[in-house]
Amino acid sequence: MEKREYGYALPLLAACIIWGTSFVAGKVGVENVDPVLFSLLRYGFAALSALPIIFLFKEFDWTVLRSPLIWGISLINAVAMNLQNIGMTMTTVTNAVLLIDINVVYIAVLASFVLKEKLTPKILVGLILGIVGVVIIATNGDVGAVGGGTFMGNMAVLVAGLLWSVYVVYLTKTLKSGTSMVSATFAIILITTILLVPFALVFTQDWSVNTIGLEMAAYTGIFCTTLAFILYSYGLRGLGATITSVILLLEIVFGMLFAIILLDEMPTEITAIGGAFIFLAVLVISLRWRKGRSKKDKGRGTAQE
């Protein structure tokens, strides 16, 4: 990495750290607020913090708010957020980090069908490793645990991760059609907030909100959603997809680290084994572009997306 690239790597590292804390903050949040209501509160704060940026960003394309594909992506995001928060009430932060971030593997597989990207042997190896890790963690090494509370929580966050893989692939398709990343993502934040309202009205069982829950919603909305995206976009623009994908692996590390430090949540041996499979799978997938990075991309230091 060249010296000038460190200026982009530091914001990207900051985004990884912030996203790592989001799992702990989310866990604390759903322990104090109804999980579906917490989703709405989080995105409500995200939308409020994003609006000033949108008005200041002169190149924001308001027509993107009328795109059916953006609305579809936003709906997927809303459902995934609710599933993650519901699942977090029944499983650990460590499990959630691993089962959600395994979506990198699913993204690679889906991209081969939707974006016509090549399905390489590395992707298949990553998929197999990932599936083994998921089964180990989801069942806690005990098939008899299927149907229990922890298993259901694991499955909820796993499905959330799967949905976010669809989200990423179709967002990529949208960006390739000419829509700017900033316009698309801020539009998704606004539309997701709107779509979370009917979910909250139908599925919220407890409307009480205490101070801790509100603070966690504000933190995850303003910092983990809006600010982290800005830092991520800046780093991606300067480093390109290859280096960015490798640095983003640190989100898993920080997520598990903060669970240990802040929640005293030590992973079990079974989780450690399953996590090793998942981390290896994500590593294999994330490094698959390294040899294919062109000199032109490296020289300009911009993302080719």
C-alpha positions as a Markdown table, in Angstrom:
| # | Residue | x | y | z |
|---|---|---|---|---|
| 1 | Met | 0.0 | 0.0 | 0.0 |
| 2 | Glu | 1.4 | 3.4 | -1.0 |
| 3 | Lys | 1.7 | 6.2 | 1.5 |
| 4 | Arg | -1.1 | 8.2 | -0.1 |
| 5 | Glu | -3.4 | 5.3 | 0.3 |
| 6 | Tyr | -3.1 | 5.3 | 4.1 |
| 7 | Gly | -5.2 | 8.5 | 4.0 |
| 8 | Tyr | -8.1 | 6.4 | 2.6 |
| 9 | Ala | -7.4 | 3.3 | 4.7 |
| 10 | Leu | -7.8 | 5.1 | 8.0 |
| 11 | Pro | -11.4 | 6.2 | 7.3 |
| 12 | Leu | -12.2 | 2.7 | 6.1 |
| 13 | Leu | -10.7 | 1.2 | 9.2 |
| 14 | Ala | -12.8 | 3.6 | 11.3 |
| 15 | Ala | -15.9 | 2.4 | 9.4 |
| 16 | Cys | -14.9 | -1.2 | 10.3 |
| 17 | Ile | -14.6 | -0.3 | 14.0 |
| 18 | Ile | -17.9 | 1.5 | 14.0 |
| 19 | Trp | -19.7 | -1.4 | 12.3 |
| 20 | Gly | -18.0 | -3.7 | 14.8 |
| 21 | Thr | -19.6 | -1.8 | 17.6 |
| 22 | Ser | -23.0 | -1.8 | 15.9 |
| 23 | Phe | -23.6 | -5.5 | 16.9 |
| 24 | Val | -23.0 | -4.7 | 20.6 |
| 25 | Ala | -25.1 | -1.5 | 20.5 |
| 26 | Gly | -27.9 | -3.4 | 18.7 |
| 27 | Lys | -27.9 | -6.2 | 21.2 |
| 28 | Val | -28.2 | -3.7 | 24.1 |
| 29 | Gly | -30.8 | -1.8 | 22.1 |
| 30 | Val | -33.1 | -4.8 | 21.5 |
| 31 | Glu | -32.8 | -5.7 | 25.2 |
| 32 | Asn | -34.3 | -2.4 | 26.1 |
| 33 | Val | -36.7 | -1.7 | 23.2 |
| 34 | Asp | -39.0 | -3.9 | 21.1 |
| 35 | Pro | -36.7 | -5.2 | 18.2 |
| 36 | Val | -39.1 | -4.1 | 15.4 |
| 37 | Leu | -39.5 | -0.6 | 17.0 |
| 38 | Phe | -35.7 | -0.4 | 17.5 |
| 39 | Ser | -35.3 | -0.9 | 13.7 |
| 40 | Leu | -37.6 | 2.1 | 13.0 |
| 41 | Leu | -35.9 | 4.2 | 15.6 |
| 42 | Arg | -32.4 | 3.4 | 14.2 |
| 43 | Tyr | -33.4 | 4.3 | 10.7 |
| 44 | Gly | -35.3 | 7.3 | 11.9 |
| 45 | Phe | -32.1 | 8.8 | 13.4 |
| 46 | Ala | -30.2 | 7.7 | 10.3 |
| 47 | Ala | -32.6 | 9.6 | 8.0 |
| 48 | Leu | -32.5 | 12.7 | 10.2 |
| 49 | Ser | -28.7 | 12.7 | 10.1 |
| 50 | Ala | -28.7 | 12.0 | 6.3 |
| 51 | Leu | -31.1 | 14.7 | 5.2 |
| 52 | Pro | -28.7 | 17.7 | 5.8 |
| 53 | Ile | -26.0 | 15.8 | 3.9 |
| 54 | Ile | -28.4 | 15.2 | 1.0 |
| 55 | Phe | -29.3 | 18.9 | 0.7 |
| 56 | Leu | -25.6 | 19.9 | 0.9 |
| 57 | Phe | -24.6 | 17.2 | -1.7 |
| 58 | Lys | -25.4 | 19.1 | -4.8 |
| 59 | Glu | -25.0 | 16.1 | -7.0 |
| 60 | Phe | -27.7 | 14.1 | -5.2 |
| 61 | Asp | -30.1 | 12.7 | -7.8 |
| 62 | Trp | -33.7 | 13.1 | -6.5 |
| 63 | Thr | -35.1 | 11.0 | -9.3 |
| 64 | Val | -33.6 | 7.9 | -7.7 |
| 65 | Leu | -36.4 | 8.1 | -5.1 |
| 66 | Arg | -38.8 | 7.0 | -7.8 |
| 67 | Ser | -36.8 | 4.0 | -8.9 |
| 68 | Pro | -38.8 | 0.7 | -8.4 |
| 69 | Leu | -35.5 | -1.2 | -7.9 |
| 70 | Ile | -34.4 | 1.2 | -5.2 |
| 71 | Trp | -37.7 | 0.7 | -3.4 |
| 72 | Gly | -37.3 | -3.1 | -3.8 |
| 73 | Ile | -33.8 | -3.0 | -2.4 |
| 74 | Ser | -35.0 | -0.8 | 0.5 |
| 75 | Leu | -37.8 | -3.3 | 1.3 |
| 76 | Ile | -35.2 | -6.1 | 1.5 |
| 77 | Asn | -33.1 | -3.9 | 3.8 |
| 78 | Ala | -36.1 | -3.2 | 6.0 |
| 79 | Val | -37.0 | -6.9 | 6.4 |
| 80 | Ala | -33.3 | -7.9 | 7.0 |
| 81 | Met | -32.9 | -5.2 | 9.7 |
| 82 | Asn | -36.0 | -6.5 | 11.5 |
| 83 | Leu | -34.8 | -10.1 | 11.3 |
| 84 | Gln | -31.4 | -9.2 | 12.6 |
| 85 | Asn | -32.9 | -7.3 | 15.6 |
| 86 | Ile | -35.4 | -10.1 | 16.3 |
| 87 | Gly | -32.6 | -12.7 | 16.1 |
| 88 | Met | -30.4 | -10.7 | 18.4 |
| 89 | Thr | -32.9 | -11.2 | 21.2 |
| 90 | Met | -32.3 | -14.9 | 20.9 |
| 91 | Thr | -28.6 | -15.3 | 20.1 |
| 92 | Thr | -25.2 | -13.9 | 20.9 |
| 93 | Val | -23.4 | -11.0 | 19.4 |
| 94 | Thr | -20.6 | -13.3 | 18.3 |
| 95 | Asn | -23.0 | -15.6 | 16.4 |
| 96 | Ala | -24.7 | -12.6 | 14.8 |
| 97 | Val | -21.4 | -11.2 | 13.6 |
| 98 | Leu | -20.4 | -14.5 | 12.0 |
| 99 | Leu | -23.7 | -15.5 | 10.5 |
| 100 | Ile | -24.4 | -12.1 | 9.0 |
| 101 | Asp | -20.9 | -11.4 | 7.6 |
| 102 | Ile | -20.9 | -14.8 | 5.9 |
| 103 | Asn | -23.0 | -12.9 | 3.3 |
| 104 | Val | -19.8 | -12.1 | 1.5 |
| 105 | Val | -19.8 | -15.7 | 0.3 |
| 106 | Tyr | -23.4 | -15.6 | -0.8 |
| 107 | Ile | -22.8 | -12.3 | -2.6 |
| 108 | Ala | -20.1 | -14.0 | -4.7 |
| 109 | Val | -22.4 | -16.8 | -5.7 |
| 110 | Leu | -25.4 | -14.6 | -6.5 |
| 111 | Ala | -23.2 | -12.2 | -8.5 |
| 112 | Ser | -22.4 | -15.1 | -10.8 |
| 113 | Phe | -26.1 | -15.4 | -11.7 |
| 114 | Val | -27.4 | -11.9 | -11.5 |
| 115 | Leu | -24.3 | -9.9 | -12.6 |
| 116 | Lys | -22.9 | -12.7 | -14.9 |
| 117 | Glu | -19.6 | -12.8 | -12.9 |
| 118 | Lys | -17.5 | -15.9 | -13.2 |
| 119 | Leu | -18.2 | -18.7 | -10.7 |
| 120 | Thr | -14.6 | -19.6 | -9.8 |
| 121 | Pro | -13.4 | -22.7 | -7.9 |
| 122 | Lys | -12.4 | -20.3 | -5.1 |
| 123 | Ile | -16.0 | -19.2 | -4.7 |
| 124 | Leu | -17.2 | -22.8 | -4.5 |
| 125 | Val | -14.5 | -23.6 | -1.9 |
| 126 | Gly | -15.6 | -20.5 | 0.1 |
| 127 | Leu | -19.2 | -21.6 | -0.2 |
| 128 | Ile | -18.5 | -25.0 | 1.2 |
| 129 | Leu | -16.4 | -23.7 | 4.0 |
| 130 | Gly | -19.0 | -21.2 | 4.9 |
| 131 | Ile | -21.9 | -23.7 | 4.9 |
| 132 | Val | -19.9 | -25.9 | 7.3 |
| 133 | Gly | -19.3 | -23.0 | 9.6 |
| 134 | Val | -22.9 | -21.9 | 9.5 |
| 135 | Val | -24.2 | -25.4 | 10.4 |
| 136 | Ile | -21.7 | -25.7 | 13.3 |
| 137 | Ile | -22.7 | -22.4 | 14.7 |
| 138 | Ala | -26.4 | -22.5 | 14.0 |
| 139 | Thr | -26.8 | -25.9 | 15.8 |
| 140 | Asn | -24.1 | -25.3 | 18.3 |
| 141 | Gly | -22.7 | -28.6 | 17.3 |
| 142 | Asp | -25.9 | -30.4 | 18.4 |
| 143 | Val | -28.6 | -31.3 | 15.8 |
| 144 | Gly | -31.0 | -31.8 | 18.6 |
| 145 | Ala | -30.9 | -28.1 | 19.3 |
| 146 | Val | -32.8 | -27.4 | 16.1 |
| 147 | Gly | -36.1 | -25.6 | 17.0 |
| 148 | Gly | -34.7 | -24.1 | 20.2 |
| 149 | Gly | -34.5 | -20.4 | 21.0 |
| 150 | Thr | -30.8 | -20.0 | 20.1 |
| 151 | Phe | -31.3 | -21.9 | 16.9 |
| 152 | Met | -34.2 | -19.7 | 15.9 |
| 153 | Gly | -32.2 | -16.6 | 16.7 |
| 154 | Asn | -29.3 | -17.9 | 14.6 |
| 155 | Met | -31.6 | -18.7 | 11.7 |
| 156 | Ala | -33.1 | -15.2 | 11.9 |
| 157 | Val | -29.7 | -13.4 | 11.6 |
| 158 | Leu | -28.6 | -15.9 | 9.0 |
| 159 | Val | -31.6 | -15.1 | 6.8 |
| 160 | Ala | -30.9 | -11.4 | 7.4 |
| 161 | Gly | -27.4 | -12.0 | 6.0 |
| 162 | Leu | -28.8 | -13.8 | 3.0 |
| 163 | Leu | -31.2 | -10.9 | 2.3 |
| 164 | Trp | -28.3 | -8.4 | 2.6 |
| 165 | Ser | -26.4 | -10.4 | 0.0 |
| 166 | Val | -29.4 | -9.9 | -2.4 |
| 167 | Tyr | -29.4 | -6.3 | -1.4 |
| 168 | Val | -25.7 | -5.8 | -2.3 |
| 169 | Val | -25.9 | -7.7 | -5.6 |
| 170 | Tyr | -28.9 | -5.6 | -6.8 |
| 171 | Leu | -27.4 | -2.4 | -5.5 |
| 172 | Thr | -24.3 | -3.2 | -7.5 |
| 173 | Lys | -26.5 | -3.8 | -10.5 |
| 174 | Thr | -28.1 | -0.4 | -9.9 |
| 175 | Leu | -24.8 | 1.3 | -9.6 |
| 176 | Lys | -23.6 | -0.2 | -12.9 |
| 177 | Ser | -26.6 | 1.3 | -14.6 |
| 178 | Gly | -25.2 | 4.8 | -13.8 |
| 179 | Thr | -26.8 | 5.7 | -10.4 |
| 180 | Ser | -24.2 | 7.2 | -8.1 |
| 181 | Met | -23.4 | 5.3 | -4.9 |
| 182 | Val | -24.1 | 8.2 | -2.6 |
| 183 | Ser | -27.5 | 9.0 | -4.2 |
| 184 | Ala | -28.5 | 5.3 | -4.1 |
| 185 | Thr | -27.5 | 4.7 | -0.5 |
| 186 | Phe | -28.9 | 7.9 | 1.0 |
| 187 | Ala | -32.2 | 7.2 | -1.0 |
| 188 | Ile | -32.2 | 3.7 | 0.5 |
| 189 | Ile | -31.8 | 5.1 | 4.0 |
| 190 | Leu | -34.8 | 7.4 | 3.5 |
| 191 | Ile | -37.0 | 4.8 | 1.9 |
| 192 | Thr | -36.1 | 2.1 | 4.4 |
| 193 | Thr | -37.3 | 4.4 | 7.2 |
| 194 | Ile | -40.6 | 4.9 | 5.4 |
| 195 | Leu | -41.1 | 1.1 | 4.9 |
| 196 | Leu | -40.2 | 0.4 | 8.5 |
| 197 | Val | -43.2 | 2.4 | 9.7 |
| 198 | Pro | -45.9 | -0.2 | 8.7 |
| 199 | Phe | -43.7 | -3.0 | 10.1 |
| 200 | Ala | -43.6 | -1.3 | 13.4 |
| 201 | Leu | -47.3 | -0.6 | 13.4 |
| 202 | Val | -48.1 | -4.2 | 12.8 |
| 203 | Phe | -45.4 | -6.2 | 14.7 |
| 204 | Thr | -44.4 | -4.0 | 17.6 |
| 205 | Gln | -45.6 | -5.6 | 20.8 |
| 206 | Asp | -44.2 | -3.1 | 23.3 |
| 207 | Trp | -44.1 | 0.7 | 22.5 |
| 208 | Ser | -42.2 | 1.7 | 25.6 |
| 209 | Val | -38.8 | 3.2 | 25.0 |
| 210 | Asn | -36.3 | 3.9 | 27.8 |
| 211 | Thr | -33.2 | 6.1 | 27.7 |
| 212 | Ile | -30.7 | 3.3 | 27.0 |
| 213 | Gly | -32.7 | 2.0 | 24.1 |
| 214 | Leu | -33.1 | 5.5 | 22.6 |
| 215 | Glu | -29.3 | 6.2 | 23.0 |
| 216 | Met | -28.5 | 2.9 | 21.2 |
| 217 | Ala | -30.9 | 3.7 | 18.4 |
| 218 | Ala | -29.4 | 7.2 | 18.0 |
| 219 | Tyr | -25.8 | 5.7 | 18.0 |
| 220 | Thr | -26.5 | 2.9 | 15.5 |
| 221 | Gly | -28.5 | 5.3 | 13.3 |
| 222 | Ile | -26.2 | 8.3 | 13.2 |
| 223 | Phe | -22.8 | 6.6 | 13.6 |
| 224 | Cys | -23.2 | 3.0 | 12.4 |
| 225 | Thr | -25.4 | 3.9 | 9.5 |
| 226 | Thr | -24.8 | 7.4 | 8.2 |
| 227 | Leu | -21.3 | 8.2 | 9.4 |
| 228 | Ala | -19.9 | 4.7 | 8.7 |
| 229 | Phe | -21.3 | 4.8 | 5.2 |
| 230 | Ile | -19.6 | 8.2 | 4.5 |
| 231 | Leu | -16.2 | 6.8 | 5.8 |
| 232 | Tyr | -16.7 | 3.6 | 3.8 |
| 233 | Ser | -17.5 | 5.5 | 0.6 |
| 234 | Tyr | -14.4 | 7.7 | 1.0 |
| 235 | Gly | -12.1 | 4.7 | 1.5 |
| 236 | Leu | -13.6 | 2.7 | -1.3 |
| 237 | Arg | -13.2 | 5.6 | -3.7 |
| 238 | Gly | -9.5 | 5.9 | -2.9 |
| 239 | Leu | -8.5 | 2.2 | -2.5 |
| 240 | Gly | -10.7 | 0.3 | -4.9 |
| 241 | Ala | -12.7 | -2.9 | -4.3 |
| 242 | Thr | -9.8 | -5.2 | -3.8 |
| 243 | Ile | -8.1 | -3.6 | -0.8 |
| 244 | Thr | -11.4 | -2.4 | 0.6 |
| 245 | Ser | -12.8 | -6.0 | 0.7 |
| 246 | Val | -9.7 | -7.2 | 2.6 |
| 247 | Ile | -9.9 | -4.4 | 5.2 |
| 248 | Leu | -13.6 | -5.0 | 5.7 |
| 249 | Leu | -12.6 | -8.5 | 7.1 |
| 250 | Leu | -11.7 | -6.6 | 10.2 |
| 251 | Glu | -15.4 | -5.9 | 10.9 |
| 252 | Ile | -15.7 | -9.6 | 12.0 |
| 253 | Val | -12.7 | -9.2 | 14.3 |
| 254 | Phe | -13.9 | -6.0 | 15.9 |
| 255 | Gly | -17.4 | -7.2 | 16.3 |
| 256 | Met | -16.3 | -10.3 | 18.2 |
| 257 | Leu | -13.7 | -8.2 | 20.1 |
| 258 | Phe | -16.2 | -5.7 | 21.3 |
| 259 | Ala | -18.6 | -8.5 | 22.3 |
| 260 | Ile | -15.8 | -9.9 | 24.6 |
| 261 | Ile | -14.8 | -6.5 | 26.0 |
| 262 | Leu | -18.2 | -4.8 | 26.5 |
| 263 | Leu | -20.5 | -7.8 | 27.1 |
| 264 | Asp | -18.0 | -10.3 | 28.5 |
| 265 | Glu | -19.3 | -12.7 | 25.9 |
| 266 | Met | -16.6 | -15.3 | 25.4 |
| 267 | Pro | -17.2 | -17.6 | 22.4 |
| 268 | Thr | -17.6 | -21.3 | 23.0 |
| 269 | Glu | -15.3 | -23.9 | 21.5 |
| 270 | Ile | -18.0 | -24.8 | 19.0 |
| 271 | Thr | -18.5 | -21.1 | 18.0 |
| 272 | Ala | -14.7 | -20.8 | 17.6 |
| 273 | Ile | -14.6 | -23.8 | 15.3 |
| 274 | Gly | -17.5 | -22.6 | 13.2 |
| 275 | Gly | -16.1 | -19.1 | 13.2 |
| 276 | Ala | -12.8 | -20.3 | 11.9 |
| 277 | Phe | -14.6 | -22.0 | 8.9 |
| 278 | Ile | -16.6 | -18.8 | 8.2 |
| 279 | Phe | -13.6 | -16.5 | 8.6 |
| 280 | Leu | -11.6 | -18.7 | 6.2 |
| 281 | Ala | -14.5 | -18.7 | 3.7 |
| 282 | Val | -14.8 | -14.9 | 3.8 |
| 283 | Leu | -11.1 | -14.6 | 3.4 |
| 284 | Val | -11.0 | -16.9 | 0.4 |
| 285 | Ile | -13.8 | -14.9 | -1.3 |
| 286 | Ser | -12.5 | -11.5 | -0.4 |
| 287 | Leu | -9.1 | -12.3 | -1.9 |
| 288 | Arg | -10.4 | -13.7 | -5.1 |
| 289 | Trp | -10.1 | -10.3 | -6.9 |
| 290 | Arg | -6.4 | -9.7 | -5.9 |
| 291 | Lys | -4.8 | -11.2 | -9.0 |
| 292 | Gly | -7.4 | -9.6 | -11.3 |
| 293 | Arg | -6.8 | -6.0 | -10.2 |
| 294 | Ser | -5.6 | -4.1 | -13.1 |
| 295 | Lys | -2.7 | -1.7 | -13.2 |
| 296 | Lys | -5.0 | 1.0 | -14.3 |
| 297 | Asp | -7.2 | 0.6 | -11.3 |
| 298 | Lys | -4.2 | 0.6 | -9.0 |
| 299 | Gly | -2.7 | 3.7 | -10.6 |
| 300 | Arg | -5.9 | 5.8 | -10.4 |
| 301 | Gly | -6.8 | 4.5 | -6.9 |
| 302 | Thr | -10.5 | 4.5 | -7.7 |
| 303 | Ala | -13.2 | 1.9 | -7.2 |
| 304 | Gln | -14.3 | 0.1 | -10.3 |
| 305 | Glu | -17.9 | -0.5 | -9.5 |
